[in-house]
Amino acid sequence: MFDFQNQPVDVQLVYSEALKHGRIAGGKAYGSWSKNRMAAFILYNYGIELVEIPEAEFLPNKKGNDIRLAVDCIEIALHNKVIDTFFLVTGDADFTALVYKLKSYGKRVIALARMKSTSYELVSAVDLFIPYEDIVKSEKLTDPIDRLSEELEIFLKRSGKEFTVENISRFLHAFNVNPNKYGCETMNELVDTIYERKVERPEKIKDLKLLLIKEAIFGMLSEENLPVLSKAHHVSLSDLKTALEILVHDGILEKQDNTYNVVRNKAFFSTILEKYPVEYTSLLSFIEKVYRAFVNGRVKSLNQVQQNEFKLSSAEFKSYLEAIKRSGCLKGIDDSDYISYSTPAKIVCELEDLKVCTFSYFVKRVLSHTFIFRDELDYIKELVFSNDQALFDACIEHLIKSEEITELGNVYFYTPK
């Protein structure tokens, strides 16, 4: 329960601290949110109910929030037996009576506040008092833009919006974010920085991880040849080093002597699929909806399939649409073989065949980066097919029959047409 009007705090820090003491079942924050729009947005991200306590310079409201908070606490204590702990973000002595009443109901009470604005009576009454200064000191130093980006990402996901330049800009303007606080001269500079860090650079790192994996499998990867790779592929050396650090940290590469070797585990195959995001249930639903849309004549080309009809990220939507495009199950209306996104097309198979050919795309994508040993097929079956044995077997059979993959000595290779 945030007495935000009298004890403004860094919400992320306090929420993380509260999690150390149990599962958070809910919360409320009391304040004048028209004056604290950024804090309101962050509280909303964490599922905290915002209770508006109007306040103006000529009309202060010093006790309205205290009364509302106390009444709500008593109501929760009486009607929700599951709640066993109350975490109060306040240092106000007026809440001492509330603390004793909650304890009389068998509830544990924790308070967090700044030492200089906390009454001795409240500290003595609660089961545990946490000085706000202590959690600020122990906070890991995080770049302010990264923290803003994280909150923005949560907000956009909950709002069903994509992480685009336009939506970032709308958000920052709506919450009156001052770019100077984040070391940027203009709002456009801040927007571009956030987008580069959250979208463009992660995509680059995905590509670089695949590059390093291929080098480790088919060549010789060492720290000494990173500058050569950087120059040959026109990529940043620092980004290459970052990608290498991630692969080592995730247990996908291990260093032996002076070279890096691949650890062929589940994480290894999952990393390859990062570039081609796939989730079994959502892909099945996507295939079925696209199939019906073509059969019913609602869409006549792939670019008429709209992302807003699906609860998918842009990356997933693009990945699934590309998989259907490359499935071999579409032909032009005039029976031509070449299909682009804008070509008027028709589906020339049954739904079950479309599923097999579309899911097969993701098996081929893995095989385009590495061979697969027979005993590693279970990783693919889990990651792509969610252990749907029948669909998995049908895809492998289809790929072998169409000669797109070849098995030699219990090892599968991609043999593109």
N, C-alpha and C positions, 0 to 999 in steps of 0.2 A: 504494500500500500504506500504510494508515493505522496507525501505532503509536498508536492512540487512547488507550490506557491511560496512556501517558506524555506524549502530545502532543495534548490535546483542542483542536479547532479548529472554526471555522465551516465546515461542510462545503460549503455553497453557494459560498463564496468560493474555497476550495481547488479544488473541481471546475472552476469557471470558469477558474481560473489554469492548471490542468493541460491544459485544452482548447486553450490557446494553443500548446502544444508538440506537438500531434498528436492523432490520433483515439484515444479511450480504448477499449481492447479489453476491459477488465474491471478488477476490483480487489477487494481484500479489506481488511477493517478488523478490528483485534484489540482487544478490550476486554471489560469486564464490562458487558454490555448491559442487565442488570437495573437497573444504577445509572445508565445513560445512555439511557433509553427514547426520548427525543425525538431524540437524535443517531442512534440506531439506525434510527428511522423515516425520517429524512432520507437516511441512507446507503442504505437499502433503495430509496427512491425513485429514486436514481441508479444502481441496479443493482449496488451494491457488496455483495459477500458478507460476511456478518457471522460472524466467528469468535469464539466465546465463550471468554473467559479468566476463569474464576470468581475472585472476589476478595472478601474481607471484611476488616473492621478487624483481626480476630484472625488472619487467614490471608492476608497479602499475597502477591501473585504478581508480582514485579517482573521476572522473567526469562522466564516462560512465553511471553509474547507475542513477545519477541525471538526465541526459538528457533523458534517456529512461523512467524513472518514470514520468517526467513532460510531455513528449509527450503522454504517455498512458493516463494520467489523463485528458488532454485536449481533446483527442479523445473520451474518455468515456463521458465526460461532454457534448460534442457537439452531440453525436449520441445516447445516452441512457438517455431519459428524465425521466425514472423511478428512476434513482439514484439521491438522494437528499443530500447525505452526503458523504464526503470523509474522511477517517480515515487514517492519515499519521503517520507512525512510523518512525519519524526522528526528529532531532533537528537542522538540517542544515539551516543556514541563506539563502543559495542559493535558498531555496524553498519559500521564502517570496513572490516573484513575482508570483509564481504559485498559492499561497493561494489567493492573491488579484484577480487574473484572475478567479479562480473558484468561488469566492464570487460574482464577477460581472455577472456570469452566474446564480446566484441565488442558489448556492450550499453552504451548511454548511460545515465547515472544522474543524476537530478535529485533534490535534497532540498529540502524546505520545512519550516521550523520557526521558533520564536521565537529571536531572537538570544541572549537571556540564558540559554536552556536548551539551547544547541547547542555541541557540542565543536568545537574548532579542527581536530582530526584529521578529523572528518567533512566539514567545509567544504572542507578541502584535498583530500580524496579524490574528491569528486563532480565531475561535469562542469559542473554549474550548481547554485548554492545560492540559494534565494529566501527572504529574510527574511519571516516571516509579518507582521511589523509593516508592511512596505511595501504588501502587498496590502490590509491593513485600512485604511491611510491613503488609498489610491486608490479605495476602494469608494465607489460611488454611494450616497448616503444614501437608504435605502428605509424606508418606514414599517414597523415591526415587524409590525403586523397584516397588511399586504400580503404580507410574506414568509411569514408563517405560513399565510396563505390560499393562496398559490401551492403550498406544500408539501402542504397538505391537499388541494388540487384534484388534484395528481399522484397522491397516495395513493388517493383515492377512485376515480379513473379506472382505476388499475391493479387495484383491488379489485372493479371492476364495480359500484360503488355510485354513487347519484345525489348531487348536491351539495344536500342537504336540511338543514333545521334539525336534524332528528333525528340524521342521520349526523354532522353537524358536532359536535353535543353529545357523541355517543358517542365520537368520536375524541378530543376535548379531555379528556374524563374518563379515557379509557383511557391516555392518555399523561401524565396528571397535570399538565396545563398550568396554570400559575398565572396567572389573569386579571390580577392586579395588575402583572405584568411588562409587560402590554400596555396599561396605563392604564385598565383596567376594574375596577369594584368587585366585580362578580359574574361567574360563568361565563355566565349567561344574557345579560348585557350584551355579553360578548365574542362569543358565538354570534350574536346579532342583528346586531352590527357586521360580522362576517365575511359573513353572508348578504346584508346590505344592499349591501356593497361588491362582492361577486362575482356576485350574482344580480339583486337588485332594481334597483340603479342602472344596470348595463349595459343592462337591458331598457328603462329610462327613456331612456337615451341613444340607443338604437336608434330609439325613437319620435320623439325630438327631431331626429335626423338626417333622418328622413323628412319631418318638418314643415318643416325648413329647406330641404330639397331642393324640396319643393312650392312654398314661398314664392319660391325663386330662379327656378323655372320659370314659375310663373303670376302672380307678383306682383313685388315689388321687395324684395330682401333687402339690408339694410345694418346696420351695428352700431347705428346710431341707432334703428332700429325694433325692436331686440331687446326693450326694455322693453315695447313695445306687444304684441308676440307673447307675451311672458311673462304679461302680464295677461290677454290675450284667451283664452289656452289654460290658464291657471291652472297654470303650470309655473315652476320655479325659474330665475331669470335666470342664476345661476352654471352650472347644468346646460346651459342653452342655449348659453352661451359655450363650455363644454367641448365640446359637440357640434359647434359651429362650428369650433373649433380642430382637431378630429379630421378634419372634412371637408376643411379647407384643407390640413392635413398630408398627407392621403391623396391629394391632387390631384383631389378631386371638385368642390371649389369653388375659384374663383380670383377675386381681387379686381381689379376694373377701375374706376378712379376711386374712387367711394365705395360701389359696390355689388358684390355677389357673384354670379357667374354659374356655371352648372353646366358642368363639363367632361364631355362625354358619352362616357366611356371605359368599359372593362371594370369598373374599380373602382366606377364610378357604379352600374351595374346589380347588381354584387355587394353593394353597400351596401343597395340596396332589398331584396334577397333575404335579408339578415341576419334580417329579421323573419319570414321564411318559409323556414327552413333546408331545403335539399334536396341530396341527393347521389344521382346517377343509379343506381348499382349497388344501394345500400341501399333506395332507393324501389322499384325493380323487384322486389327480393326481398320487400319488405313487401307490395306489391300481390298478388303470387302467393300468399303465405302466407294473407293475409286472404281472398282469393278462394276458396282451397281450404277454409278454415275455414267459410265460409258455405255453400258447395256441399255439403260433407260433413255439415253440420248441427251442427258442433262449437260454433259460436257463432251466436246468433240476433239479436244486436244489437251495435252498435259498441262499447258500453261493456264488452262481454265480451272484447274483444281486449286481452290483457295485455301491458304493456310488457316484462316480464321474459322474454318469449318471443323478443325481438329484441335485438340488440346495438346499441341506439340510445340517444342522450341523450333526456331528457325533451322538449327543444325539438323534436328531429327527430320523435319519436313523435307528439307533438301535431300537428305540422305535417302529417305524412302522414295521420293519421287524419282531420283536418279536410278534407284534399284528397279523400279517398274519400267523406266525407260530402257534399261539395259537387259530386261528380262527376256527379250525376244518374243514376247507375247503380243506386241502391238505391230500393226501394219498400217500403212496409209490407207485412206478411204479408197484410193485408186489401186490398192494392192501393192504399192511400192514398198520396198523393204526398209528404206531409210526413214527413221523417225526422229524429228527434232521436237523440242518442247511445243513449238507452235504449229507443227504439221497436223492437219485434220487426220485423226486416226481412229482405229477400231481395235478392240481386243479380240484375238482370234483363237482363244482357248477357253476352257471351263475355269471356274473360280479356283478349284483345287490345284490345277496346273499352274495358274498364275501365282498361287502361294509358293509352290515349289520353286518356280523359276525366279521369283523375287527374293526369297530367302537365300537361294543359291548365290546371289550376287555378293552377299557378305562373306560367304565361305571363300569365294574367289578373291575378294579383297585381301583377306588374310594371306592366302596363298600367293598373292602377287608380291608379298614382302618376305615370305619365308616358306620353306617346305614344312610339312607337318608329319611327325611320326604317328603311327597308328594309335599308340597309347596316349597321344596328346589330343585325339579327337574329342575326348570327353570335355575338354576345356571349351572347345567350339560349341559342342552340344549344349553346354550350360550357358555360355555367354550369349549366344545368338538364338538358340531354340528353347531356352528355359527347360531343357531336358525332355522336350517333346521327341521321343525316340522315333515315332513313325514319320514325322515330318523331316527329321534329320536324316534318316535312312533314305527317304525318297529323294532328298536333295543330293546326297552323295551318289546315289544310283544315277540320277539325272546327269550329274556333272561327268561321271565316268562314261556313261553311254554317249554323251554328246562330245566326248574326247576333250573336254575343257580342263579336266584334271587327269593325271596319270598316276598309278600306283606302281612303285618299283621297290621290292624288298621291304614292304611295310612302311614305306615313305611316300607321301602324296606330294606331287608337284603340279604347279599350274602350267597348262599348255594352251595359251590363248590362241584362238582361231586367227 
